[in-house]
Amino acid sequence: MTQAGDSNWLRYCHGFRVETPGGRLGIVEDVLYGEDLERPTALVVRGGLFGQRVELVPVDRVDAIEPDRKRLTLTA
Protein backbone atom coordinates (compact mmCIF):
# COMPACT_ATOMS: atom_id res chain seq x y z
CA MET A 1 0.00 0.00 0.00
CA THR A 2 1.26 3.46 -0.88
CA GLN A 3 0.65 6.75 0.89
CA ALA A 4 -2.00 8.91 -0.74
CA GLY A 5 0.38 11.87 -0.98
CA ASP A 6 2.54 9.96 -3.46
CA SER A 7 1.63 11.95 -6.58
CA ASN A 8 3.74 9.56 -8.67
CA TRP A 9 1.11 6.83 -8.44
CA LEU A 10 -1.73 9.32 -8.81
CA ARG A 11 -0.34 10.34 -12.20
CA TYR A 12 -0.56 6.74 -13.41
CA CYS A 13 -3.81 5.55 -11.84
CA HIS A 14 -5.92 5.46 -15.03
CA GLY A 15 -8.14 2.41 -14.83
CA PHE A 16 -7.78 2.00 -11.06
CA ARG A 17 -10.91 1.03 -9.12
CA VAL A 18 -12.07 3.71 -6.66
CA GLU A 19 -13.52 2.54 -3.35
CA THR A 20 -15.18 4.51 -0.54
CA PRO A 21 -16.02 3.26 2.96
CA GLY A 22 -19.55 2.72 1.59
CA GLY A 23 -18.53 0.71 -1.48
CA ARG A 24 -17.34 1.07 -5.05
CA LEU A 25 -17.47 4.54 -6.64
CA GLY A 26 -16.14 3.70 -10.10
CA ILE A 27 -13.01 3.65 -12.27
CA VAL A 28 -10.46 6.43 -12.78
CA GLU A 29 -11.00 7.71 -16.30
CA ASP A 30 -8.63 10.69 -16.24
CA VAL A 31 -6.24 12.64 -14.02
CA LEU A 32 -6.53 16.44 -13.92
CA TYR A 33 -3.80 18.97 -13.17
CA GLY A 34 -3.82 22.59 -12.05
CA GLU A 35 -0.94 25.02 -12.39
CA ASP A 36 1.62 22.50 -11.11
CA LEU A 37 1.93 19.83 -13.80
CA GLU A 38 3.81 17.56 -11.41
CA ARG A 39 0.92 17.28 -8.91
CA PRO A 40 -2.55 16.05 -9.89
CA THR A 41 -5.46 18.00 -8.41
CA ALA A 42 -8.47 15.79 -9.20
CA LEU A 43 -9.52 12.45 -10.63
CA VAL A 44 -12.31 11.92 -13.12
CA VAL A 45 -14.17 8.83 -11.93
CA ARG A 46 -16.78 7.08 -14.07
CA GLY A 47 -19.27 4.79 -12.39
CA GLY A 48 -22.90 3.89 -11.96
CA LEU A 49 -25.09 1.77 -14.15
CA PHE A 50 -23.45 1.51 -17.59
CA GLY A 51 -20.80 4.07 -16.51
CA GLN A 52 -23.15 7.01 -16.96
CA ARG A 53 -22.15 8.89 -13.78
CA VAL A 54 -18.99 11.02 -13.83
CA GLU A 55 -17.56 12.57 -10.68
CA LEU A 56 -14.57 14.80 -10.03
CA VAL A 57 -12.75 13.65 -6.93
CA PRO A 58 -10.13 15.96 -5.37
CA VAL A 59 -6.89 14.05 -4.80
CA ASP A 60 -6.86 15.13 -1.15
CA ARG A 61 -9.73 12.65 -0.64
CA VAL A 62 -7.47 9.73 -1.60
CA ASP A 63 -6.63 7.83 1.57
CA ALA A 64 -4.61 4.93 0.13
CA ILE A 65 -3.26 3.67 -3.17
CA GLU A 66 -2.78 -0.06 -3.83
CA PRO A 67 -0.89 -0.26 -7.15
CA ASP A 68 -0.67 -4.05 -7.11
CA ARG A 69 -4.48 -4.27 -6.84
CA LYS A 70 -5.10 -1.21 -9.09
CA ARG A 71 -7.23 0.31 -6.37
CA LEU A 72 -7.64 3.71 -4.66
CA THR A 73 -9.46 4.14 -1.37
CA LEU A 74 -11.10 7.46 -0.52
CA THR A 75 -11.75 9.02 2.87
CA ALA A 76 -15.35 9.20 4.08
N, C-alpha and C positions, 0 to 999 in steps of 0.2 A: 504494500500500500504506500502511496506517495502523498506527501503533504499537499494540501489544496493550493498553497501559495506557489507551487512549482509551475511557473508559467510555461516552462518547456513542454510539459505534457499537455497543458491546455491548448497549446498551439496545434497539437497533432491529435486531438480527440475526436475528429470527424468520425461518425459512425458509432461512437461510444453510447451505451445505454445509460440513461439518466434516471436515477432512483431518488425518491424522497422517503421520509419516514413513513408516509402513507401508501407508498407503492410506486409503480413505474410511471414516469412522466413522459418519456419518449426517447428519441434518438437525436444525438447532436448532428445537425445538418450543416451548420456553418459556425465559424468563429469570427467575432467582430472585434475591431480594434479602434481605439480612439487616436489621440495625438501620438502616443508612444507605440510605435509599430512592433516593439519587442514584448509588450504586455497586452494580452487580450482583455477586453472589457466586458464582453457578453457572449453568450452562446445562443444560437438559434436552435431551438429544440422542437422537433416535429413529433406529434403523438396523436392520440385519440383514434377513434374508429376510422380506418382507412387513411390515417396520417393527415387528417384535415385540420387539426389544431396546430398552430405555430405559436410558440412562446419565446420571448427574449428573457434569458436568465442571466443576471449579473454574475460575473465570475466570483464575486465575494460571497455568494451563496454556496459555492462548491466546498464541501466539507472534506471529501476524500476522493482520490483518484486511484483506481486499480487498473493499471495498464495491462496486466496479464489477463484480466477478465473483461477488458474493454468496457469499464463501468465507472461512472461518476456518481457520487452520493452527495445530495444537497442537504443543507441545514433545514430545519423545520420552518 
